[in-house]
Amino acid sequence: MLQCFLRFSKTVTTVPSSLTSPINPLFLLFYSSSPNPPPNHRQPSPSPIASPTRVLKLISAQSDPLLAKEIFDVATTQPGFRHSYSSFLVLILKLGRSKHFSLVDDLLVRLKSDQYRVTPTLFSYLIKIYAEADLSEKALSVFYKMLEFNVKPLPRHLNRILELLVSHRNFIMPAFDLFKTAHKYGVFPNTKSYNILMGAFCLNGDLSIAYKLFNKMFERDVMPDVESYRILMQGLCRKSQVNRAVDLLEDMLNKGFVPDSLSYTTLLNSLCRKKKLREAYKLLCRMKVKGCNPDIVHYNTVMLGFCREGRAMDAVKVLEDMPSNGCLPNLVSYRTLVGGLCDQGMFDEAKKYMEEMLSKGFSPHFSVSHALIKGFCSVGKIDAATEVLGEMLESREVPHTDTWGMIVPTICEDYETEKMEEILEEVMKIEIKRDTRIVEAGIGLEDYLIRKIRNRSK
C-alpha cells in the first residue's frame, strides 16, 4: 500500500529525497501539499485537512481505479470519517468501467448499510456501466436494485434497460416481462418504451405482438409518434405485406402525422421490389403534397425499380422531374439510368445521359461505360463506340482492359493500320501513368497491331 501512495504522492505533495524512515500512508491524505515539508517529518494527526472533499479530489485524480479504491479504504479507517456521496459515485464509475464489478457490488452494499441517501444518478451510472460491458442481466438487476434503495425508477431508466435487453435475442422476453410489470412499481412505459419493444418484435419476426403493442398504445392513452408508425411499416415490408404498410401510411396521414423521409424510403423500396411501380411513382408524387419533399434516395429508389423492370424511359421521366422539385441527379442517378438504357438496347439515349453525366463531373463506373461501348459494337456503330471512348479519355477516365480488348479488334476491321497507330498515339498522350489499366491496354493494342501488320505482309 505504501508504494501505491508514494506513486500517487508525485502529484499530491513533495516527499524529500532524504526521507528514509517509513511514512504512514495517512500522511498523504491528511497533510496538505506545501512548498516546505513539516519539521522532523513527524506524522500529522488527523485534522480537518483530510476532509471528504479532499478525498474526493484524490479519488477523482486517479487514473488507476484500484489505487482510487485504496485511497477510499484508507480514508474509511479514520475515526469519525464519512465519505461524501460523490466519492461513491466517482469510484463506482471508475471501477465499473474497468470491469471490477465485485468491488462495485461491495460499494453498493456499503451505501445501503451506511444509509446514504442515493439519487437516480447512481443508477444511471450503473446502467451505463453494464451497457458498455454488454451485461444484460446486470442491467436488468439495476431496476430492482433501485427499488431496494427506495428510489423510484424513471421511464428513462426503464427504456435504457429495455434497449440493452432487446439488443440480445435471448433477452427479448425478459424485456417484455419487465415492460408488462413496470407499472406495478409506479413506472409507466412511454412512447419510446413501446417503440423499443415493437422494433424488437418486428426484427424477431413476431409481427402480431408488435401490432398488439401498437394498438395498446391507444388504449392506454400513450400517443404513438412517427417512429411508431415507421417501425411497424418496416416490419410489414419485411414480411412482404406492403399493402398493409401503405394502409398504415394512410392511417398515419389521416391522424395528422407527417411521415419522415425514412418511412417513405421503406415503402418506396418495398413497392419497387414487389413490382408495384405505378404505386411507387404515385407515392413519390404525393410526398411533397403531404409535407415531405422527396430527396435523392427516394428518386433513385424509384429509378432503380423502373430500370430493373425494363422500363428505362419511365426512369428518364423520373430523372427529368427531379430539378423541378428541388433535387438534382447524382452519380447513382446517372449510373442507374445509363445502365438501364443499355440493358434495353437504347444505346443512343444512354450515350446522351453519359455525356451529361461526364459534363457534370461524375465518373461512370467502368461496367456502365463498358456496357455502352459493347452495345454500340454489337450493333455495328463503331464510330459511336469510339466516340464514347474518346469522351471518357478526355474526361480523364480510364477504360477497363476488357473494354480495350473488345473495341480494338472491331476498330481494326474498319480502319487502316496507320489510323490505328494515330489512335494509339493519342491514347498514350492522354494517360501514361504506371500501373494503370490503360497502359496495359496500350501494350495489348501494340501487340495486336504488330500481329495485324505481319499477317498483311504475308
N, C-alpha and C positions, 0 to 999 in steps of 0.2 A: 504493500500500500504506500509505503514511504517513497518508493521510486516513482510511482504514479504521480504523487503530489509534487515531487521535485520536478518532474517533467512539466507539470502544469504551472509550477511557480515561475517559469520563464516568462509567462505572460501576465503574472499577477503581482509578483514582488521580487525584490533583489535579494539573492542569497549570496553572502560573501564567499569568495573562493577559499578563504582561510578557515571556513567553518568545517570542523571535523567531528564535532560531537553530534550525536543523534538528535534529529529535530522531530518534535511531535507534529504529526500532520495537521493537528488543530491550529498550529501556528499560521498556516496558510489561510485558514478560514477567519481567524479572529484577530489577525494583525493586518491593519490596512497598509497598503503599499505607500512607501515614502522614500525620499532620497537617502535617508540615514537609517542604518539598522539600529535596533534597540540596544542599549548598553549591555555588555556581557552576554548578549544573545540569550537572555532569560526567556523562558516560556511565558507568554502572557496568560493571564487568567481570563475566563470567559467574560466578555463585555458586550455592550450593545453594538459594537462594531460588527459582530457576526450576526447581523440581522437577517431575517428571511429574505429581504430584498437583495442583500449581498450574496447570499447563497444562490438565489435565482439567477443573478448575473453570472456567477461562476458556472452554473449548470448550463446556462444558455450559450456561454462562450466555448463550450467543449464540442469538438468535432467527434471525439471518441465517446460513444454513448455509455460504455462501461465505466469510463472514468467519471462521467457525469453522475452515474448511479453511485459511484464510490463517494463522491463529494456529498451527495444526498444522504447516504448512510452515515457518514462521519458526523454530519451536522445533526442527524437524528439522535445520536448518542449523548448530546449535550443536555444537561438538566434544564428542564423548562422550555426547551426549544420546540417550536411548532412551525413546520413548513407552510409556506403560502400555498394556496390552491394553484397558483400559476406555476409553481415549481413542479407540481404533479403533472400539470398539463404538458409542460415543455418536455419533461423527462419521458412521459408516456409516448409522446410523438417521436422522440429520438430513438427510444428502444423499439418502438413498433416498426419504424422504417428500417431498422437494422435487423428486424425479424427475431428479436428477443421477446417472444410472446409470453413465455412463462413469467418473465420479470414484469411485463405489463399486467398480467393477471395478479401478481403479488401486490402491485401498487393499487389496483382496484380494490383488493381486499382491505388494504390499509386505509384507503379513503373511506370505505364504509365503516370499518371498525372505529376509526377516529372521528366519525360523524361529521365529515366535511359536507358543506352544502355545495353540491355539484350543479353544474349548468348543462344545458343541451350541447354546448360547445364540445365538452368532453366526448360525447358520443358521436358527434360529427367527426372528431379526430379518429375515433376507433373505427368507424365505418370506412373512412378514407384509408386507414392503415390496412384493414383487411381487404379492401378493394384492390389496393396496389399489390398486395400479396396474393390476390385471387383466392381468398379463403372464404368460400360461400357460407359454410357452416358457422364460422366465427362471426361473419356479418349478421347472419340470422340471429345469433345469440345476443347481439347488441340490443335488439328490440326488447327482449325480455330482461336484459340487464338494466335497461332504463327503468323498467317497472320496479325492479328491486330497489333502486335508488329513489323511488317515488318521483321520478321525472316522467312527465307525460310525453311520449313520442310525438313529434310533429310530422305532418304529411311529407315534408322534405326528407326526414329520416326514413320513413316508410318507402318512399319512392327510390331513394338511393339503394336501399337494401334489395328492393324488388329488381332494380336494374342489374345488380350484381348476380342475383339468383337466376334470373331468366337468361343470363349470358351462358349458362350451362344447361344443357338439355335435361340433365338428370334432376335439376332443381326447379323446373317449371311448376310441378305440382306443389312442392313446399312453398313456393312463392304464392301460388294460388290460395293455399290454405291460410297463409298469413294475411293475404288480401281479404279473404272472407271473414276472418276473425278479428281484424284490426278494430272494428267498430266497438267490440266488447270492451276495449281498453280506452275508448274515447278518441280513437284516431279514425277519422272518416276519409276514405280514399277520395282523391280529387280527380280531375280530368286526366292529369298526367299518369296517375296510378292506373286508370283504366287503359290508357294508351299503351303503357308498358306491357300489361297482360295481353291485350288484344294483339299487339305486334308479335309477342312470343308465341301465342297460339296459332297465328297466321303462318308464321315461319315453320311451325311444327306440323302444319297441315290440318290443325283442328279448327277449321273454319266455323263450324257450328257453335263452338264455345265462344269464339271471338264475336260472332253475331249476337249471342245471348248477352254478352257483356255490353255490347253496343246498345242494345235495347234496354238493359238495366239502367244505363245512364239516365235515360229519360224518366224511368220510373222513380229514380232516387233524386231527381232534380239536380243532376250533375250535367252541366251543359257541355256537349261534345264540341270540339274545335275542328279546324281544317285538318289537323293531323289525324284526328279520329277517323274522319271520312277517308283520308288518303290511305291509312293503314288497312282499312277494310277493302278499299278498292284494289290495293296491291295484292291482298290475299285472294280476292275473287279472280283477278287476272292470272295469278299463278295457277289457279285451278281451271283456267280457260273459260271462266264464266264472265266473259267480257260484257254480255248484255246486262247482267245484273249489276256490273260495275258502272255501266252507263246510266242505269236506272238510279243508282245511288248518287251519281253526279247530279241528276235532275232533282232528286230529293234535296240534295245539298243546296242547289241553287234556289229552289223554292223556299227553303228556310232562311234565305238571305245570306248564306255563306259565299265567299268568293274563293273558288279553288285556287290553290297555289300552282306554280309552274310544274312542280314535280308530279302533282296529281294528273295534270294534262299529259305530261310525258308518259306516265304509266298507261293511261288509256289509249293514247295515240299508238304507242308501241304495240300494245296488245291487239288493237283493231287491225293494224297492218299485218301482224303475224297471223291473224285469223282471216286475212284477205278481205276484210271489210273496208276497202279503200275509199269507197264513196262516203261511208260514215266517218272515216278518219278525216277526210278533206272537209266535210261539213263541220265537224267539231273544230278543226283548225280555223275555219272562217268565223265560227261563233265565239271564239275565245276573246277577241278584242271587244266584242259587244258585251260580254259578261264580265269585263273588268280585268282581264289578264292578257296583256299583249303577248302574242306568240314570239318566242325567241328562236335563235338559230337551231337549237336542239329540236324544237317542235317541227320546224320546216324540214330539216334534214331527215327526221324520222319518217315523215310522210313521203318525201322524195325517194328515200330508200325503199319504202313499201311499194311505190309505183314501179320503180326500176326492177325490183325483184319479180314483179308480176308481168314484165314485158310491156309496161305502159310508160315508156320513157318520155313521150310527148306530154303526158299529164304531169310528169316531173318537171318538164320545161316550164309549164304553166305555173307551177308552184314557185320555181326559182324566179320567174318574172314578176310574180306577185310580191315578193319579199321587199324590194325597196319602197314600194308604196305604203307598206306597213311599218316602215322604220327599221327594217332589218336587212343587212347586206349579206350576200352569199359569202361563205368562207371556203377554205381549201376543201373541206369534206363535201360541201355542196357541189363544187365543180367536179371533183373526182367521182362522186356518185353518179352525176348526170352523164359525164363523158363515158364512163364505163357502161351505164345503162343503154346509151345510144349505140355504142359499139356492139353490145350484145344483140341488138335488134338489126344490125347491119346498116344503121343510119350514120354512115361514116362522115358524110359532108356536114351534117348537123353537129356531130361530135367534134369535128375539126374546128368548127366555128366557136364552140364553147371552150375548146382547149386554147385557142388563140386568145379568147377573152380572159381565160384563166392566167395565161402567161403574161398578158398585158397588165394584170393587176398584181404581178409579183408572186403568184402562187406557183409552187413546184408540183407538177403532176408526178404521181408515183410511176415508177418505170413500167409497172404492169399495165397502167392505163395507156401510156404512150405506145407501148409495145402492141397492145390490142388494136389501137388505131392504125398504126403502120402496117401491121399484119393484115388488117381488114382491107386497106387500100391495095396492098399487094395481091390479095386473094381475088379482087375484082378487076385486076389489071390497071389500076390507077397508080402507076409508078411515080408519075410526076407529083401527085398529091402526097404520096408516101415520103418522097424525098423532101418535099416542101415542109412537111411536119418535122422531119429530121432536122432540116436546116433551121427551123424556128426554135427548136429545142437547143441546138448548139449556140445560136445567137443569144439565147437566154441563159447560157452557161449551165445548161442541164446536160448531164452525162447519160446517154442512152446505155441500156444494158447490152452486154455482149451478145445475148441471144437476138436482140434487135438487129445488130450488125450482121450476124450470121444469117439472118433471114433476108435482109434487104439487099446485101451485096450481090449474091448470085442473080437476083431478079434484075437489078440495075445493069449488071454486066451483059445481060442478054439484049438490052436495048441501047446501050451506049458504046461508043468506041473506047478502046483501051486508053487513048490519050485523054479522053474526057474523064475517065475514072481516076487517072493519075492527078488531074486537076482537083477532083473532089477530095482525093486523099490528102493533097497538099493543104487544102482549105481546112480539112478536119484537123490535121496536125498543128495548124496555126492556132486554132481555137483552144485546144486542150492538149498540153504536152506534159502534164504533171505525172510524176511517178506513181505507180501502184493504183492507177485508175482503170476502170473498165474500158474507157475509150482508147487507151494506149494498147491494151490487149487486143481490142478490135482492130486497131490500126495495123498491128503486126499480122493478124489473121487476114486482113484485107490485102496487105502486101504479098503474102504467100499465095493468096488466091490469084492475084494479078500475074504473078510470075508463072504460075501453072497455066493460066489462060494464054499468055504470050508464047510459051513453049509449045502448047498444043497447036496454036495457029501457025507457028514457024514450021512445024512438022507437016 
